[in-house]
């Protein structure tokens, strides 16, 4: 069995989650996962995605309600898919929700 290194150099990752990913290549835990979020331009929509069971496109007014339980259960990273203008405009609002 290999003993863990006493110190690990990081390649300038500024966020604790990014640093954690860099140090645990063989360790699979919820902290390692990225949750995909699909955003639609209809603000109050929840549109199921047929090819991705359990996933939907969410309007910006529905994101907070969908994300809060996931964050409370330890979600640390999301990957947002959607129209560029929507993501650019609403990312600051999304980040404020996640920080709470």
Residue frames relative to the residue before (quaternion, step in Angstrom):
aa qw qx qy qz dx dy dz
X 1.0000 0.0000 0.0000 0.0000 0.00 0.00 0.00
X 0.4005 -0.7267 0.5152 0.2149 3.54 -0.91 0.95
X 0.3501 -0.7262 0.5491 0.2203 3.58 -0.92 0.86
X 0.5313 -0.6407 0.4401 0.3368 3.59 -1.04 0.74
X 0.5624 -0.5982 0.4591 0.3393 3.53 -1.18 0.63
X 0.5051 -0.6615 0.4639 0.3035 3.57 -1.06 0.72
X 0.7829 0.0159 -0.0280 0.6214 3.56 1.11 -0.56
X 0.1635 -0.7791 0.6014 0.0674 3.50 -1.07 0.79
X 0.3323 -0.7351 0.5577 0.1954 3.56 -0.82 0.99
X 0.2218 -0.7644 0.5926 0.1235 3.53 -1.00 0.81
X 0.4132 -0.7190 0.5050 0.2393 3.52 -1.05 0.74
X 0.7467 -0.4649 0.2090 0.4273 3.55 0.60 1.25
X 0.3086 0.7270 -0.5539 0.2635 3.59 1.00 0.68
X 0.3205 -0.8037 0.4822 0.1367 3.55 -0.68 1.12
X 0.7255 0.4111 -0.2367 0.4986 3.62 1.15 -0.41
X 0.5782 -0.6253 0.3917 0.3483 3.63 -0.92 0.83
X 0.6405 0.5184 -0.3387 0.4542 3.62 0.99 -0.74
X 0.6525 0.5004 -0.3184 0.4717 3.60 0.94 -0.81
X 0.6408 0.5066 -0.3254 0.4763 3.59 0.99 -0.77
X 0.6321 0.5342 -0.3290 0.4549 3.58 1.00 -0.82
X 0.6452 0.5189 -0.3247 0.4572 3.59 0.91 -0.87
X 0.6542 0.5335 -0.3120 0.4358 3.55 0.98 -0.84
X 0.7483 0.4270 -0.2218 0.4566 3.60 1.03 -0.71
X 0.7649 0.3756 -0.1914 0.4870 3.63 1.15 -0.26
X 0.0331 0.8644 -0.5012 0.0220 3.58 0.86 0.90
X 0.7643 0.3549 -0.2028 0.4988 3.63 1.01 -0.69
X 0.6129 0.5524 -0.3308 0.4580 3.58 1.27 0.10
X 0.0907 -0.8121 0.5758 0.0279 3.61 -0.50 1.16
X 0.1650 0.7623 -0.5990 0.1814 3.54 -0.55 1.28
X 0.6946 -0.4509 0.3264 0.4558 3.60 -1.21 0.19
X 0.5996 0.5832 -0.3598 0.4134 3.61 1.09 -0.62
X 0.6629 0.5232 -0.2980 0.4450 3.59 1.19 -0.50
X 0.6419 0.5929 -0.3085 0.3759 3.58 1.19 -0.43
X 0.2360 -0.7278 0.6289 0.1386 3.52 -1.27 0.61
X 0.2455 -0.7825 0.5580 0.1264 3.58 -0.77 1.03
X 0.3340 -0.7531 0.5260 0.2111 3.61 -0.74 0.99
X 0.0969 -0.7652 0.6347 0.0468 3.55 -1.03 0.86
X 0.1600 -0.7811 0.6007 0.0589 3.53 -0.81 1.07
X 0.1408 -0.8170 0.5587 0.0249 3.56 -0.63 1.18
X 0.1727 -0.7677 0.6104 0.0904 3.55 -1.05 0.84
X 0.5608 -0.6362 0.4155 0.3288 3.57 -1.17 0.45
X 0.5704 0.5451 -0.3944 0.4711 3.60 1.26 -0.03
X 0.4442 -0.7820 0.3704 0.2323 3.58 -0.21 1.36
X 0.7871 0.3063 -0.1602 0.5110 3.63 1.01 -0.73
X 0.4438 0.7356 -0.4223 0.2892 3.58 1.26 0.21
X 0.0166 -0.6922 0.7180 0.0714 3.47 -1.42 0.45
X 0.0049 0.8255 -0.5580 0.0843 3.56 -0.21 1.36
X 0.3521 -0.7474 0.5176 0.2226 3.62 -0.38 1.17
X 0.2898 -0.7286 0.5969 0.1697 3.56 -1.12 0.76
X 0.4057 -0.7733 0.4391 0.2109 3.56 -0.32 1.31
X 0.7179 0.4509 -0.2574 0.4638 3.60 0.95 -0.80
X 0.7272 0.3128 -0.2100 0.5738 3.61 1.31 -0.12
X 0.2299 -0.8121 0.5182 0.1387 3.61 0.18 1.23
X 0.8019 0.2573 -0.2199 0.4924 3.55 -0.94 0.96
X 0.6670 0.4562 -0.2978 0.5082 3.59 1.28 -0.07
X 0.0439 -0.7868 0.6154 0.0140 3.55 -1.22 0.57
X 0.4379 -0.6067 0.5748 0.3314 3.52 -1.36 0.22
X 0.1602 -0.8095 0.5627 0.0495 3.55 -0.82 1.03
X 0.4077 -0.6492 0.5822 0.2708 3.50 -1.19 0.68
X 0.6644 -0.5481 0.3300 0.3862 3.56 -1.14 0.57
X 0.6388 0.5271 -0.3361 0.4485 3.61 1.11 -0.54
X 0.6903 0.4619 -0.2681 0.4880 3.60 1.23 -0.31
X 0.5064 0.6938 -0.4100 0.3068 3.60 1.20 -0.34
X 0.6653 0.5201 -0.3279 0.4235 3.59 0.79 -0.92
X 0.6717 0.4991 -0.2953 0.4610 3.60 0.90 -0.88
X 0.6663 0.4886 -0.2963 0.4790 3.57 1.07 -0.70
X 0.7345 0.4616 -0.2373 0.4372 3.59 0.95 -0.88
X 0.5813 0.6321 -0.3884 0.3341 3.61 0.93 -0.78
X 0.6895 0.4598 -0.3217 0.4579 3.66 0.74 -0.85
X 0.6352 0.5304 -0.3335 0.4517 3.59 1.05 -0.71
X 0.6524 0.4989 -0.3067 0.4811 3.58 0.98 -0.85
X 0.6404 0.5272 -0.3201 0.4578 3.59 0.99 -0.81
X 0.7009 0.4320 -0.2557 0.5067 3.59 1.19 -0.57
X 0.7214 -0.4947 0.2358 0.4234 3.58 1.21 0.35
X 0.3815 0.7166 -0.5053 0.2926 3.62 1.18 0.12
X 0.1097 -0.8285 0.5487 0.0233 3.57 -0.81 1.03
X 0.8100 0.1719 -0.0768 0.5554 3.59 1.14 -0.39
X 0.0767 -0.7761 0.6251 0.0319 3.55 -1.07 0.84
X 0.2013 -0.7233 0.6445 0.1451 3.52 -1.28 0.47
X 0.2084 -0.8223 0.5243 0.0746 3.56 -0.49 1.23
X 0.0938 -0.7664 0.6350 0.0261 3.54 -0.94 1.02
X 0.4260 0.6861 -0.5133 0.2905 3.57 -0.87 0.90
X 0.7303 -0.3855 0.3121 0.4698 3.51 -1.33 -0.17
X 0.5832 -0.6259 0.3973 0.3321 3.59 -0.92 0.92
X 0.6702 0.5078 -0.3180 0.4379 3.58 0.84 -0.90
X 0.6364 0.5222 -0.3273 0.4638 3.59 1.01 -0.77
X 0.6796 0.4892 -0.2919 0.4622 3.57 0.82 -0.98
X 0.6613 0.5077 -0.3096 0.4572 3.59 0.89 -0.89
X 0.7031 0.4810 -0.2692 0.4492 3.57 0.90 -0.92
X 0.8014 0.3456 -0.1569 0.4624 3.60 0.83 -0.97
X 0.4447 0.7083 -0.4617 0.2959 3.64 1.15 -0.16
X 0.6444 0.5047 -0.3606 0.4473 3.68 0.83 -0.72
X 0.6430 0.5077 -0.3229 0.4739 3.60 1.01 -0.78
X 0.6446 0.5188 -0.3150 0.4649 3.59 0.95 -0.86
X 0.6599 0.5076 -0.3087 0.4600 3.58 0.92 -0.86
X 0.6380 0.5155 -0.3418 0.4587 3.61 0.99 -0.72
X 0.6280 0.5238 -0.3405 0.4640 3.62 1.02 -0.70
X 0.6921 0.4914 -0.2848 0.4454 3.56 0.88 -0.95
X 0.6307 0.5342 -0.3440 0.4454 3.62 1.06 -0.63
X 0.5977 0.5587 -0.3678 0.4419 3.60 1.08 -0.65
